[in-house]
Amino acid sequence: MTSDIRIIGLGCYRCQELYDNTLLAVDELGLDAKVTKVEDIGEMLSRGIMYPPALVVDEQLVMAGDVPNPSRVGELLSEFFASKPQ
């Protein structure tokens, strides 16, 4: 099943950097995932995201307010999928 990974923010360079780093991490891990950018303040507010950008995987907030490098994004994704019930 394809996972839904969203980078939520306002479209700034930090959001783009997290998007790019996430694409690299997904590719490196070989994940079956669709990565999209969401530039909608309503989406941010409805999720309680005060500090963009945010990394949301399968509707769960994984991280917000930081731009980790591709290696760290990979670690976050690996931790998320390891803790997710099968």
A tleap script that builds the chain and sets N, CA, C and O, in Angstrom:
source leaprc.protein.ff14SB
mol = sequence {
  NMET THR SER ASP ILE ARG ILE ILE GLY LEU
  GLY CYS TYR ARG CYS GLN GLU LEU TYR ASP
  ASN THR LEU LEU ALA VAL ASP GLU LEU GLY
  LEU ASP ALA LYS VAL THR LYS VAL GLU ASP
  ILE GLY GLU MET LEU SER ARG GLY ILE MET
  TYR PRO PRO ALA LEU VAL VAL ASP GLU GLN
  LEU VAL MET ALA GLY ASP VAL PRO ASN PRO
  SER ARG VAL GLY GLU LEU LEU SER GLU PHE
  PHE ALA SER LYS PRO CGLN
}
set mol.1.N position { 0.836 -1.175 0.000 }
set mol.1.CA position { 0.000 0.000 0.000 }
set mol.1.C position { 0.886 1.246 0.000 }
set mol.1.O position { 1.831 1.353 0.783 }
set mol.2.N position { 0.571 2.164 -0.873 }
set mol.2.CA position { 1.344 3.392 -0.997 }
set mol.2.C position { 1.072 4.314 0.183 }
set mol.2.O position { -0.080 4.572 0.532 }
set mol.3.N position { 2.139 4.803 0.789 }
set mol.3.CA position { 2.003 5.761 1.889 }
set mol.3.C position { 1.873 7.166 1.324 }
set mol.3.O position { 2.369 7.466 0.238 }
set mol.4.N position { 1.199 8.015 2.079 }
set mol.4.CA position { 1.014 9.413 1.712 }
set mol.4.C position { 1.897 10.261 2.622 }
set mol.4.O position { 1.677 10.332 3.831 }
set mol.5.N position { 2.897 10.903 2.023 }
set mol.5.CA position { 3.796 11.769 2.779 }
set mol.5.C position { 3.564 13.187 2.299 }
set mol.5.O position { 3.631 13.473 1.103 }
set mol.6.N position { 3.287 14.084 3.262 }
set mol.6.CA position { 3.051 15.480 2.914 }
set mol.6.C position { 4.026 16.382 3.637 }
set mol.6.O position { 4.329 16.196 4.815 }
set mol.7.N position { 4.511 17.369 2.893 }
set mol.7.CA position { 5.297 18.445 3.477 }
set mol.7.C position { 4.349 19.635 3.536 }
set mol.7.O position { 3.925 20.150 2.501 }
set mol.8.N position { 4.021 20.066 4.735 }
set mol.8.CA position { 3.038 21.128 4.911 }
set mol.8.C position { 3.750 22.396 5.364 }
set mol.8.O position { 4.508 22.393 6.333 }
set mol.9.N position { 3.487 23.475 4.641 }
set mol.9.CA position { 4.098 24.755 4.973 }
set mol.9.C position { 3.497 25.867 4.142 }
set mol.9.O position { 2.395 25.745 3.609 }
set mol.10.N position { 4.236 26.943 4.044 }
set mol.10.CA position { 3.737 28.122 3.337 }
set mol.10.C position { 4.424 28.343 2.001 }
set mol.10.O position { 4.207 29.366 1.350 }
set mol.11.N position { 5.245 27.400 1.591 }
set mol.11.CA position { 5.910 27.524 0.296 }
set mol.11.C position { 7.257 28.214 0.340 }
set mol.11.O position { 7.753 28.674 -0.689 }
set mol.12.N position { 7.845 28.290 1.498 }
set mol.12.CA position { 9.142 28.956 1.640 }
set mol.12.C position { 10.279 28.008 1.225 }
set mol.12.O position { 10.050 26.839 0.916 }
set mol.13.N position { 11.485 28.532 1.226 }
set mol.13.CA position { 12.642 27.718 0.835 }
set mol.13.C position { 12.855 26.557 1.791 }
set mol.13.O position { 13.337 25.503 1.376 }
set mol.14.N position { 12.506 26.725 3.069 }
set mol.14.CA position { 12.656 25.630 4.038 }
set mol.14.C position { 11.711 24.475 3.701 }
set mol.14.O position { 12.067 23.305 3.844 }
set mol.15.N position { 10.512 24.819 3.256 }
set mol.15.CA position { 9.542 23.791 2.848 }
set mol.15.C position { 10.065 23.031 1.637 }
set mol.15.O position { 9.964 21.805 1.573 }
set mol.16.N position { 10.620 23.757 0.684 }
set mol.16.CA position { 11.182 23.125 -0.509 }
set mol.16.C position { 12.357 22.224 -0.143 }
set mol.16.O position { 12.505 21.132 -0.691 }
set mol.17.N position { 13.184 22.687 0.779 }
set mol.17.CA position { 14.335 21.883 1.205 }
set mol.17.C position { 13.885 20.594 1.891 }
set mol.17.O position { 14.452 19.530 1.642 }
set mol.18.N position { 12.868 20.684 2.754 }
set mol.18.CA position { 12.363 19.468 3.398 }
set mol.18.C position { 11.737 18.540 2.362 }
set mol.18.O position { 11.900 17.323 2.449 }
set mol.19.N position { 11.031 19.090 1.395 }
set mol.19.CA position { 10.450 18.297 0.314 }
set mol.19.C position { 11.551 17.550 -0.439 }
set mol.19.O position { 11.452 16.342 -0.655 }
set mol.20.N position { 12.596 18.268 -0.835 }
set mol.20.CA position { 13.708 17.654 -1.567 }
set mol.20.C position { 14.396 16.575 -0.726 }
set mol.20.O position { 14.706 15.494 -1.227 }
set mol.21.N position { 14.632 16.875 0.552 }
set mol.21.CA position { 15.293 15.907 1.437 }
set mol.21.C position { 14.423 14.664 1.643 }
set mol.21.O position { 14.934 13.550 1.759 }
set mol.22.N position { 13.117 14.867 1.685 }
set mol.22.CA position { 12.194 13.742 1.853 }
set mol.22.C position { 12.189 12.863 0.603 }
set mol.22.O position { 12.197 11.636 0.704 }
set mol.23.N position { 12.176 13.487 -0.566 }
set mol.23.CA position { 12.252 12.706 -1.810 }
set mol.23.C position { 13.512 11.847 -1.837 }
set mol.23.O position { 13.461 10.677 -2.215 }
set mol.24.N position { 14.636 12.424 -1.441 }
set mol.24.CA position { 15.896 11.672 -1.413 }
set mol.24.C position { 15.812 10.504 -0.433 }
set mol.24.O position { 16.248 9.396 -0.745 }
set mol.25.N position { 15.253 10.751 0.749 }
set mol.25.CA position { 15.149 9.700 1.765 }
set mol.25.C position { 14.217 8.583 1.309 }
set mol.25.O position { 14.522 7.406 1.499 }
set mol.26.N position { 13.094 8.938 0.715 }
set mol.26.CA position { 12.141 7.936 0.230 }
set mol.26.C position { 12.798 7.070 -0.840 }
set mol.26.O position { 12.640 5.849 -0.848 }
set mol.27.N position { 13.531 7.710 -1.734 }
set mol.27.CA position { 14.227 6.980 -2.791 }
set mol.27.C position { 15.291 6.055 -2.208 }
set mol.27.O position { 15.404 4.895 -2.606 }
set mol.28.N position { 16.064 6.578 -1.266 }
set mol.28.CA position { 17.140 5.784 -0.664 }
set mol.28.C position { 16.592 4.580 0.098 }
set mol.28.O position { 17.189 3.504 0.081 }
set mol.29.N position { 15.448 4.767 0.769 }
set mol.29.CA position { 14.847 3.668 1.529 }
set mol.29.C position { 14.027 2.730 0.651 }
set mol.29.O position { 13.656 1.638 1.080 }
set mol.30.N position { 13.748 3.155 -0.571 }
set mol.30.CA position { 12.935 2.344 -1.468 }
set mol.30.C position { 11.487 2.233 -1.023 }
set mol.30.O position { 10.856 1.194 -1.215 }
set mol.31.N position { 10.958 3.293 -0.432 }
set mol.31.CA position { 9.589 3.266 0.066 }
set mol.31.C position { 8.579 3.433 -1.057 }
set mol.31.O position { 8.837 4.122 -2.045 }
set mol.32.N position { 7.442 2.802 -0.896 }
set mol.32.CA position { 6.317 2.983 -1.799 }
set mol.32.C position { 5.505 4.136 -1.216 }
set mol.32.O position { 4.611 3.919 -0.398 }
set mol.33.N position { 5.816 5.367 -1.640 }
set mol.33.CA position { 5.182 6.545 -1.063 }
set mol.33.C position { 5.015 7.637 -2.098 }
set mol.33.O position { 5.822 7.790 -3.014 }
set mol.34.N position { 3.945 8.387 -1.926 }
set mol.34.CA position { 3.695 9.570 -2.741 }
set mol.34.C position { 4.024 10.763 -1.865 }
set mol.34.O position { 3.455 10.913 -0.784 }
set mol.35.N position { 4.939 11.617 -2.317 }
set mol.35.CA position { 5.358 12.799 -1.551 }
set mol.35.C position { 4.790 14.031 -2.228 }
set mol.35.O position { 5.003 14.254 -3.419 }
set mol.36.N position { 4.061 14.833 -1.455 }
set mol.36.CA position { 3.480 16.058 -1.998 }
set mol.36.C position { 3.746 17.225 -1.061 }
set mol.36.O position { 3.956 17.053 0.140 }
set mol.37.N position { 3.730 18.419 -1.647 }
set mol.37.CA position { 3.824 19.653 -0.864 }
set mol.37.C position { 2.418 20.219 -0.736 }
set mol.37.O position { 1.651 20.239 -1.699 }
set mol.38.N position { 2.095 20.672 0.453 }
set mol.38.CA position { 0.810 21.317 0.710 }
set mol.38.C position { 1.115 22.709 1.233 }
set mol.38.O position { 1.707 22.869 2.300 }
set mol.39.N position { 0.708 23.706 0.478 }
set mol.39.CA position { 0.965 25.097 0.857 }
set mol.39.C position { -0.367 25.762 1.181 }
set mol.39.O position { -0.859 26.612 0.438 }
set mol.40.N position { -0.935 25.352 2.313 }
set mol.40.CA position { -2.266 25.799 2.696 }
set mol.40.C position { -2.273 26.117 4.188 }
set mol.40.O position { -2.123 25.224 5.021 }
set mol.41.N position { -2.449 27.388 4.515 }
set mol.41.CA position { -2.437 27.777 5.927 }
set mol.41.C position { -3.580 27.124 6.696 }
set mol.41.O position { -3.445 26.841 7.886 }
set mol.42.N position { -4.704 26.885 6.024 }
set mol.42.CA position { -5.826 26.205 6.675 }
set mol.42.C position { -5.461 24.805 7.115 }
set mol.42.O position { -5.847 24.363 8.197 }
set mol.43.N position { -4.710 24.104 6.269 }
set mol.43.CA position { -4.244 22.749 6.611 }
set mol.43.C position { -3.300 22.803 7.808 }
set mol.43.O position { -3.376 21.972 8.713 }
set mol.44.N position { -2.408 23.794 7.800 }
set mol.44.CA position { -1.483 23.950 8.934 }
set mol.44.C position { -2.261 24.170 10.224 }
set mol.44.O position { -2.022 23.496 11.226 }
set mol.45.N position { -3.188 25.112 10.192 }
set mol.45.CA position { -3.929 25.460 11.398 }
set mol.45.C position { -4.811 24.318 11.874 }
set mol.45.O position { -4.925 24.091 13.078 }
set mol.46.N position { -5.435 23.594 10.954 }
set mol.46.CA position { -6.308 22.489 11.363 }
set mol.46.C position { -5.524 21.369 12.033 }
set mol.46.O position { -6.075 20.610 12.830 }
set mol.47.N position { -4.244 21.266 11.710 }
set mol.47.CA position { -3.395 20.238 12.324 }
set mol.47.C position { -2.621 20.771 13.533 }
set mol.47.O position { -1.889 20.019 14.177 }
set mol.48.N position { -2.777 22.047 13.840 }
set mol.48.CA position { -2.080 22.634 14.979 }
set mol.48.C position { -0.601 22.865 14.726 }
set mol.48.O position { 0.188 22.932 15.669 }
set mol.49.N position { -0.221 22.986 13.472 }
set mol.49.CA position { 1.191 23.210 13.132 }
set mol.49.C position { 1.489 24.700 13.252 }
set mol.49.O position { 0.987 25.513 12.475 }
set mol.50.N position { 2.294 25.036 14.214 }
set mol.50.CA position { 2.630 26.444 14.441 }
set mol.50.C position { 3.961 26.824 13.802 }
set mol.50.O position { 4.193 27.993 13.495 }
set mol.51.N position { 4.818 25.856 13.605 }
set mol.51.CA position { 6.150 26.118 13.069 }
set mol.51.C position { 6.406 25.233 11.860 }
set mol.51.O position { 6.795 24.075 12.010 }
set mol.52.N position { 6.192 25.764 10.668 }
set mol.52.CA position { 6.453 24.965 9.458 }
set mol.52.C position { 7.942 24.911 9.169 }
set mol.52.O position { 8.705 25.695 9.733 }
set mol.53.N position { 8.364 24.020 8.321 }
set mol.53.CA position { 7.560 23.026 7.637 }
set mol.53.C position { 7.280 21.823 8.529 }
set mol.53.O position { 7.926 21.623 9.558 }
set mol.54.N position { 6.308 21.036 8.110 }
set mol.54.CA position { 5.942 19.841 8.862 }
set mol.54.C position { 5.981 18.628 7.938 }
set mol.54.O position { 5.701 18.726 6.743 }
set mol.55.N position { 6.328 17.504 8.509 }
set mol.55.CA position { 6.361 16.226 7.804 }
set mol.55.C position { 5.217 15.378 8.349 }
set mol.55.O position { 5.204 15.022 9.528 }
set mol.56.N position { 4.256 15.059 7.481 }
set mol.56.CA position { 3.083 14.276 7.867 }
set mol.56.C position { 3.082 13.000 7.026 }
set mol.56.O position { 3.161 13.042 5.799 }
set mol.57.N position { 2.989 11.869 7.719 }
set mol.57.CA position { 2.975 10.571 7.034 }
set mol.57.C position { 1.683 9.851 7.393 }
set mol.57.O position { 1.372 9.642 8.565 }
set mol.58.N position { 0.943 9.479 6.360 }
set mol.58.CA position { -0.322 8.767 6.556 }
set mol.58.C position { -1.172 9.435 7.638 }
set mol.58.O position { -1.682 8.779 8.546 }
set mol.59.N position { -1.310 10.761 7.513 }
set mol.59.CA position { -2.151 11.597 8.380 }
set mol.59.C position { -1.604 11.785 9.793 }
set mol.59.O position { -2.305 12.332 10.645 }
set mol.60.N position { -0.378 11.352 10.067 }
set mol.60.CA position { 0.209 11.540 11.388 }
set mol.60.C position { 1.387 12.492 11.305 }
set mol.60.O position { 2.276 12.329 10.469 }
set mol.61.N position { 1.383 13.490 12.185 }
set mol.61.CA position { 2.479 14.446 12.250 }
set mol.61.C position { 3.725 13.744 12.784 }
set mol.61.O position { 3.718 13.186 13.881 }
set mol.62.N position { 4.788 13.782 11.993 }
set mol.62.CA position { 6.047 13.134 12.382 }
set mol.62.C position { 7.035 14.158 12.922 }
set mol.62.O position { 7.784 13.872 13.855 }
set mol.63.N position { 7.036 15.369 12.327 }
set mol.63.CA position { 8.010 16.380 12.710 }
set mol.63.C position { 7.544 17.737 12.211 }
set mol.63.O position { 6.905 17.829 11.163 }
set mol.64.N position { 7.862 18.798 12.960 }
set mol.64.CA position { 7.536 20.151 12.514 }
set mol.64.C position { 8.599 21.127 13.004 }
set mol.64.O position { 9.220 20.930 14.049 }
set mol.65.N position { 8.791 22.190 12.214 }
set mol.65.CA position { 9.658 23.283 12.624 }
set mol.65.C position { 11.132 23.089 12.371 }
set mol.65.O position { 11.946 23.879 12.849 }
set mol.66.N position { 11.497 22.069 11.639 }
set mol.66.CA position { 12.908 21.778 11.404 }
set mol.66.C position { 13.075 21.326 9.954 }
set mol.66.O position { 12.111 20.934 9.297 }
set mol.67.N position { 14.308 21.388 9.472 }
set mol.67.CA position { 14.624 20.887 8.136 }
set mol.67.C position { 15.792 19.916 8.274 }
set mol.67.O position { 16.946 20.285 8.057 }
set mol.68.N position { 15.483 18.663 8.639 }
set mol.68.CA position { 16.550 17.676 8.779 }
set mol.68.C position { 17.130 17.295 7.429 }
set mol.68.O position { 16.462 17.389 6.399 }
set mol.69.N position { 18.387 16.864 7.450 }
set mol.69.CA position { 19.032 16.418 6.217 }
set mol.69.C position { 18.389 15.095 5.765 }
set mol.69.O position { 17.646 14.479 6.529 }
set mol.70.N position { 18.670 14.659 4.530 }
set mol.70.CA position { 18.034 13.434 4.016 }
set mol.70.C position { 18.241 12.209 4.908 }
set mol.70.O position { 17.344 11.378 5.047 }
set mol.71.N position { 19.418 12.104 5.506 }
set mol.71.CA position { 19.701 10.967 6.380 }
set mol.71.C position { 18.768 10.962 7.589 }
set mol.71.O position { 18.229 9.920 7.960 }
set mol.72.N position { 18.582 12.122 8.195 }
set mol.72.CA position { 17.705 12.224 9.369 }
set mol.72.C position { 16.242 12.004 8.975 }
set mol.72.O position { 15.492 11.374 9.722 }
set mol.73.N position { 15.829 12.514 7.814 }
set mol.73.CA position { 14.462 12.260 7.346 }
set mol.73.C position { 14.269 10.750 7.194 }
set mol.73.O position { 13.228 10.213 7.574 }
set mol.74.N position { 15.267 10.072 6.641 }
set mol.74.CA position { 15.203 8.622 6.503 }
set mol.74.C position { 15.040 7.931 7.848 }
set mol.74.O position { 14.272 6.977 7.972 }
set mol.75.N position { 15.764 8.414 8.858 }
set mol.75.CA position { 15.638 7.845 10.203 }
set mol.75.C position { 14.224 8.049 10.749 }
set mol.75.O position { 13.632 7.133 11.319 }
set mol.76.N position { 13.689 9.263 10.568 }
set mol.76.CA position { 12.333 9.558 11.038 }
set mol.76.C position { 11.305 8.656 10.354 }
set mol.76.O position { 10.400 8.128 10.999 }
set mol.77.N position { 11.459 8.491 9.048 }
set mol.77.CA position { 10.526 7.630 8.309 }
set mol.77.C position { 10.667 6.178 8.743 }
set mol.77.O position { 9.667 5.483 8.919 }
set mol.78.N position { 11.893 5.718 8.915 }
set mol.78.CA position { 12.117 4.340 9.364 }
set mol.78.C position { 11.500 4.102 10.733 }
set mol.78.O position { 10.869 3.070 10.964 }
set mol.79.N position { 11.682 5.060 11.646 }
set mol.79.CA position { 11.096 4.944 12.980 }
set mol.79.C position { 9.573 4.926 12.899 }
set mol.79.O position { 8.916 4.155 13.598 }
set mol.80.N position { 9.015 5.783 12.039 }
set mol.80.CA position { 7.567 5.828 11.891 }
set mol.80.C position { 7.031 4.490 11.408 }
set mol.80.O position { 6.096 3.948 11.997 }
set mol.81.N position { 7.608 3.954 10.347 }
set mol.81.CA position { 7.104 2.707 9.775 }
set mol.81.C position { 7.371 1.510 10.678 }
set mol.81.O position { 6.608 0.544 10.658 }
set mol.82.N position { 8.446 1.554 11.476 }
set mol.82.CA position { 8.725 0.468 12.415 }
set mol.82.C position { 7.699 0.429 13.541 }
set mol.82.O position { 7.379 -0.642 14.056 }
set mol.83.N position { 7.182 1.597 13.925 }
set mol.83.CA position { 6.225 1.653 15.030 }
set mol.83.C position { 4.776 1.523 14.562 }
set mol.83.O position { 3.867 1.401 15.383 }
set mol.84.N position { 4.562 1.550 13.270 }
set mol.84.CA position { 3.212 1.484 12.716 }
set mol.84.C position { 2.719 0.035 12.753 }
set mol.84.O position { 3.421 -0.875 12.312 }
set mol.85.N position { 1.503 -0.174 13.284 }
set mol.85.CA position { 0.959 -1.547 13.312 }
set mol.85.C position { 0.814 -2.095 11.893 }
set mol.85.O position { 0.437 -1.366 10.975 }
set mol.86.N position { 1.106 -3.351 11.726 }
set mol.86.CA position { 1.022 -3.986 10.406 }
set mol.86.C position { -0.394 -4.275 10.040 }
set mol.86.O position { -0.657 -4.808 8.962 }
savepdb mol mol.pdb
quit
